[in-house]
């Protein structure tokens, strides 16, 4: 693919866009937390299926992260 991480691909999403922006994530395991800016609109992310494309974040309460910031995909 063109980008090594989902986060890198999402940096290309235009802000406040009225057009849909589609991001395809190839099969594999991705360990990253995705925080989309509140001005990032109309984003569609899809992969090769729930058992083929797996995204899991690593933030957790035990590391001192507030619970509401532990989501794998979030909106700031």
Chimera marker file (.cmm) of the C-alpha trace (Angstrom):
<marker_set name="trace">
<marker id="1" x="0.000" y="0.000" z="0.000" r="1" g="1" b="0" radius="0.5"/>
<marker id="2" x="0.821" y="3.627" z="-0.163" r="1" g="1" b="0" radius="0.5"/>
<marker id="3" x="0.962" y="4.139" z="3.633" r="1" g="1" b="0" radius="0.5"/>
<marker id="4" x="2.527" y="2.063" z="6.401" r="1" g="1" b="0" radius="0.5"/>
<marker id="5" x="-0.073" y="2.897" z="9.062" r="1" g="1" b="0" radius="0.5"/>
<marker id="6" x="-3.763" y="3.692" z="9.156" r="1" g="1" b="0" radius="0.5"/>
<marker id="7" x="-2.901" y="6.952" z="10.898" r="1" g="1" b="0" radius="0.5"/>
<marker id="8" x="-0.642" y="7.982" z="7.999" r="1" g="1" b="0" radius="0.5"/>
<marker id="9" x="-3.433" y="7.303" z="5.508" r="1" g="1" b="0" radius="0.5"/>
<marker id="10" x="-5.934" y="9.286" z="7.567" r="1" g="1" b="0" radius="0.5"/>
<marker id="11" x="-3.637" y="12.323" z="7.535" r="1" g="1" b="0" radius="0.5"/>
<marker id="12" x="-4.583" y="12.647" z="3.855" r="1" g="1" b="0" radius="0.5"/>
<marker id="13" x="-8.309" y="13.055" z="4.611" r="1" g="1" b="0" radius="0.5"/>
<marker id="14" x="-9.408" y="16.599" z="3.761" r="1" g="1" b="0" radius="0.5"/>
<marker id="15" x="-10.945" y="18.585" z="6.620" r="1" g="1" b="0" radius="0.5"/>
<marker id="16" x="-14.669" y="19.417" z="6.578" r="1" g="1" b="0" radius="0.5"/>
<marker id="17" x="-15.158" y="17.596" z="3.293" r="1" g="1" b="0" radius="0.5"/>
<marker id="18" x="-18.703" y="17.069" z="2.054" r="1" g="1" b="0" radius="0.5"/>
<marker id="19" x="-17.473" y="14.222" z="-0.177" r="1" g="1" b="0" radius="0.5"/>
<marker id="20" x="-16.868" y="10.728" z="1.156" r="1" g="1" b="0" radius="0.5"/>
<marker id="21" x="-13.213" y="9.773" z="1.610" r="1" g="1" b="0" radius="0.5"/>
<marker id="22" x="-12.647" y="6.013" z="1.525" r="1" g="1" b="0" radius="0.5"/>
<marker id="23" x="-9.660" y="4.323" z="3.170" r="1" g="1" b="0" radius="0.5"/>
<marker id="24" x="-9.022" y="0.655" z="2.383" r="1" g="1" b="0" radius="0.5"/>
<marker id="25" x="-6.932" y="-1.190" z="4.989" r="1" g="1" b="0" radius="0.5"/>
<marker id="26" x="-5.234" y="-4.356" z="3.738" r="1" g="1" b="0" radius="0.5"/>
<marker id="27" x="-5.392" y="-7.553" z="5.750" r="1" g="1" b="0" radius="0.5"/>
<marker id="28" x="-3.032" y="-7.698" z="8.677" r="1" g="1" b="0" radius="0.5"/>
<marker id="29" x="-2.731" y="-6.696" z="12.316" r="1" g="1" b="0" radius="0.5"/>
<marker id="30" x="-2.426" y="-3.013" z="13.121" r="1" g="1" b="0" radius="0.5"/>
<marker id="31" x="-1.506" y="-1.933" z="16.638" r="1" g="1" b="0" radius="0.5"/>
<marker id="32" x="-2.336" y="1.743" z="16.763" r="1" g="1" b="0" radius="0.5"/>
<marker id="33" x="-4.853" y="4.131" z="18.230" r="1" g="1" b="0" radius="0.5"/>
<marker id="34" x="-6.634" y="6.336" z="15.724" r="1" g="1" b="0" radius="0.5"/>
<marker id="35" x="-7.761" y="9.800" z="16.822" r="1" g="1" b="0" radius="0.5"/>
<marker id="36" x="-9.672" y="11.689" z="14.165" r="1" g="1" b="0" radius="0.5"/>
<marker id="37" x="-9.925" y="15.452" z="14.401" r="1" g="1" b="0" radius="0.5"/>
<marker id="38" x="-13.479" y="16.735" z="14.924" r="1" g="1" b="0" radius="0.5"/>
<marker id="39" x="-13.194" y="18.449" z="11.526" r="1" g="1" b="0" radius="0.5"/>
<marker id="40" x="-12.549" y="15.164" z="9.727" r="1" g="1" b="0" radius="0.5"/>
<marker id="41" x="-15.903" y="14.358" z="8.136" r="1" g="1" b="0" radius="0.5"/>
<marker id="42" x="-17.286" y="11.669" z="5.823" r="1" g="1" b="0" radius="0.5"/>
<marker id="43" x="-14.547" y="9.075" z="6.316" r="1" g="1" b="0" radius="0.5"/>
<marker id="44" x="-15.233" y="5.444" z="5.493" r="1" g="1" b="0" radius="0.5"/>
<marker id="45" x="-12.683" y="2.822" z="6.543" r="1" g="1" b="0" radius="0.5"/>
<marker id="46" x="-12.952" y="-0.782" z="5.411" r="1" g="1" b="0" radius="0.5"/>
<marker id="47" x="-10.748" y="-3.848" z="5.319" r="1" g="1" b="0" radius="0.5"/>
<marker id="48" x="-10.683" y="-7.464" z="4.211" r="1" g="1" b="0" radius="0.5"/>
<marker id="49" x="-13.024" y="-8.738" z="6.930" r="1" g="1" b="0" radius="0.5"/>
<marker id="50" x="-13.206" y="-8.912" z="10.699" r="1" g="1" b="0" radius="0.5"/>
<marker id="51" x="-10.806" y="-11.855" z="10.940" r="1" g="1" b="0" radius="0.5"/>
<marker id="52" x="-8.359" y="-10.604" z="8.292" r="1" g="1" b="0" radius="0.5"/>
<marker id="53" x="-7.959" y="-6.903" z="9.113" r="1" g="1" b="0" radius="0.5"/>
<marker id="54" x="-7.538" y="-6.397" z="12.847" r="1" g="1" b="0" radius="0.5"/>
<marker id="55" x="-6.902" y="-3.053" z="14.540" r="1" g="1" b="0" radius="0.5"/>
<marker id="56" x="-6.144" y="-3.009" z="18.250" r="1" g="1" b="0" radius="0.5"/>
<marker id="57" x="-4.999" y="-0.080" z="20.304" r="1" g="1" b="0" radius="0.5"/>
<marker id="58" x="-2.631" y="-0.283" z="23.227" r="1" g="1" b="0" radius="0.5"/>
<marker id="59" x="-3.870" y="2.477" z="25.545" r="1" g="1" b="0" radius="0.5"/>
<marker id="60" x="-5.342" y="1.343" z="28.826" r="1" g="1" b="0" radius="0.5"/>
<marker id="61" x="-6.371" y="2.639" z="32.211" r="1" g="1" b="0" radius="0.5"/>
<marker id="62" x="-3.569" y="0.767" z="33.988" r="1" g="1" b="0" radius="0.5"/>
<marker id="63" x="-0.999" y="2.860" z="32.102" r="1" g="1" b="0" radius="0.5"/>
<marker id="64" x="-2.614" y="6.047" z="33.397" r="1" g="1" b="0" radius="0.5"/>
<marker id="65" x="-4.762" y="6.818" z="30.359" r="1" g="1" b="0" radius="0.5"/>
<marker id="66" x="-8.255" y="8.039" z="31.299" r="1" g="1" b="0" radius="0.5"/>
<marker id="67" x="-10.870" y="5.447" z="30.314" r="1" g="1" b="0" radius="0.5"/>
<marker id="68" x="-12.559" y="7.741" z="27.770" r="1" g="1" b="0" radius="0.5"/>
<marker id="69" x="-9.238" y="8.014" z="25.888" r="1" g="1" b="0" radius="0.5"/>
<marker id="70" x="-8.631" y="4.251" z="25.549" r="1" g="1" b="0" radius="0.5"/>
<marker id="71" x="-10.754" y="3.657" z="22.427" r="1" g="1" b="0" radius="0.5"/>
<marker id="72" x="-8.968" y="2.191" z="19.411" r="1" g="1" b="0" radius="0.5"/>
<marker id="73" x="-10.812" y="4.665" z="17.153" r="1" g="1" b="0" radius="0.5"/>
<marker id="74" x="-11.751" y="8.022" z="18.623" r="1" g="1" b="0" radius="0.5"/>
<marker id="75" x="-12.801" y="11.522" z="17.732" r="1" g="1" b="0" radius="0.5"/>
<marker id="76" x="-11.116" y="14.539" z="19.285" r="1" g="1" b="0" radius="0.5"/>
<link id1="1" id2="2" r="1" g="1" b="0" radius="0.2"/>
<link id1="2" id2="3" r="1" g="1" b="0" radius="0.2"/>
<link id1="3" id2="4" r="1" g="1" b="0" radius="0.2"/>
<link id1="4" id2="5" r="1" g="1" b="0" radius="0.2"/>
<link id1="5" id2="6" r="1" g="1" b="0" radius="0.2"/>
<link id1="6" id2="7" r="1" g="1" b="0" radius="0.2"/>
<link id1="7" id2="8" r="1" g="1" b="0" radius="0.2"/>
<link id1="8" id2="9" r="1" g="1" b="0" radius="0.2"/>
<link id1="9" id2="10" r="1" g="1" b="0" radius="0.2"/>
<link id1="10" id2="11" r="1" g="1" b="0" radius="0.2"/>
<link id1="11" id2="12" r="1" g="1" b="0" radius="0.2"/>
<link id1="12" id2="13" r="1" g="1" b="0" radius="0.2"/>
<link id1="13" id2="14" r="1" g="1" b="0" radius="0.2"/>
<link id1="14" id2="15" r="1" g="1" b="0" radius="0.2"/>
<link id1="15" id2="16" r="1" g="1" b="0" radius="0.2"/>
<link id1="16" id2="17" r="1" g="1" b="0" radius="0.2"/>
<link id1="17" id2="18" r="1" g="1" b="0" radius="0.2"/>
<link id1="18" id2="19" r="1" g="1" b="0" radius="0.2"/>
<link id1="19" id2="20" r="1" g="1" b="0" radius="0.2"/>
<link id1="20" id2="21" r="1" g="1" b="0" radius="0.2"/>
<link id1="21" id2="22" r="1" g="1" b="0" radius="0.2"/>
<link id1="22" id2="23" r="1" g="1" b="0" radius="0.2"/>
<link id1="23" id2="24" r="1" g="1" b="0" radius="0.2"/>
<link id1="24" id2="25" r="1" g="1" b="0" radius="0.2"/>
<link id1="25" id2="26" r="1" g="1" b="0" radius="0.2"/>
<link id1="26" id2="27" r="1" g="1" b="0" radius="0.2"/>
<link id1="27" id2="28" r="1" g="1" b="0" radius="0.2"/>
<link id1="28" id2="29" r="1" g="1" b="0" radius="0.2"/>
<link id1="29" id2="30" r="1" g="1" b="0" radius="0.2"/>
<link id1="30" id2="31" r="1" g="1" b="0" radius="0.2"/>
<link id1="31" id2="32" r="1" g="1" b="0" radius="0.2"/>
<link id1="32" id2="33" r="1" g="1" b="0" radius="0.2"/>
<link id1="33" id2="34" r="1" g="1" b="0" radius="0.2"/>
<link id1="34" id2="35" r="1" g="1" b="0" radius="0.2"/>
<link id1="35" id2="36" r="1" g="1" b="0" radius="0.2"/>
<link id1="36" id2="37" r="1" g="1" b="0" radius="0.2"/>
<link id1="37" id2="38" r="1" g="1" b="0" radius="0.2"/>
<link id1="38" id2="39" r="1" g="1" b="0" radius="0.2"/>
<link id1="39" id2="40" r="1" g="1" b="0" radius="0.2"/>
<link id1="40" id2="41" r="1" g="1" b="0" radius="0.2"/>
<link id1="41" id2="42" r="1" g="1" b="0" radius="0.2"/>
<link id1="42" id2="43" r="1" g="1" b="0" radius="0.2"/>
<link id1="43" id2="44" r="1" g="1" b="0" radius="0.2"/>
<link id1="44" id2="45" r="1" g="1" b="0" radius="0.2"/>
<link id1="45" id2="46" r="1" g="1" b="0" radius="0.2"/>
<link id1="46" id2="47" r="1" g="1" b="0" radius="0.2"/>
<link id1="47" id2="48" r="1" g="1" b="0" radius="0.2"/>
<link id1="48" id2="49" r="1" g="1" b="0" radius="0.2"/>
<link id1="49" id2="50" r="1" g="1" b="0" radius="0.2"/>
<link id1="50" id2="51" r="1" g="1" b="0" radius="0.2"/>
<link id1="51" id2="52" r="1" g="1" b="0" radius="0.2"/>
<link id1="52" id2="53" r="1" g="1" b="0" radius="0.2"/>
<link id1="53" id2="54" r="1" g="1" b="0" radius="0.2"/>
<link id1="54" id2="55" r="1" g="1" b="0" radius="0.2"/>
<link id1="55" id2="56" r="1" g="1" b="0" radius="0.2"/>
<link id1="56" id2="57" r="1" g="1" b="0" radius="0.2"/>
<link id1="57" id2="58" r="1" g="1" b="0" radius="0.2"/>
<link id1="58" id2="59" r="1" g="1" b="0" radius="0.2"/>
<link id1="59" id2="60" r="1" g="1" b="0" radius="0.2"/>
<link id1="60" id2="61" r="1" g="1" b="0" radius="0.2"/>
<link id1="61" id2="62" r="1" g="1" b="0" radius="0.2"/>
<link id1="62" id2="63" r="1" g="1" b="0" radius="0.2"/>
<link id1="63" id2="64" r="1" g="1" b="0" radius="0.2"/>
<link id1="64" id2="65" r="1" g="1" b="0" radius="0.2"/>
<link id1="65" id2="66" r="1" g="1" b="0" radius="0.2"/>
<link id1="66" id2="67" r="1" g="1" b="0" radius="0.2"/>
<link id1="67" id2="68" r="1" g="1" b="0" radius="0.2"/>
<link id1="68" id2="69" r="1" g="1" b="0" radius="0.2"/>
<link id1="69" id2="70" r="1" g="1" b="0" radius="0.2"/>
<link id1="70" id2="71" r="1" g="1" b="0" radius="0.2"/>
<link id1="71" id2="72" r="1" g="1" b="0" radius="0.2"/>
<link id1="72" id2="73" r="1" g="1" b="0" radius="0.2"/>
<link id1="73" id2="74" r="1" g="1" b="0" radius="0.2"/>
<link id1="74" id2="75" r="1" g="1" b="0" radius="0.2"/>
<link id1="75" id2="76" r="1" g="1" b="0" radius="0.2"/>
</marker_set>
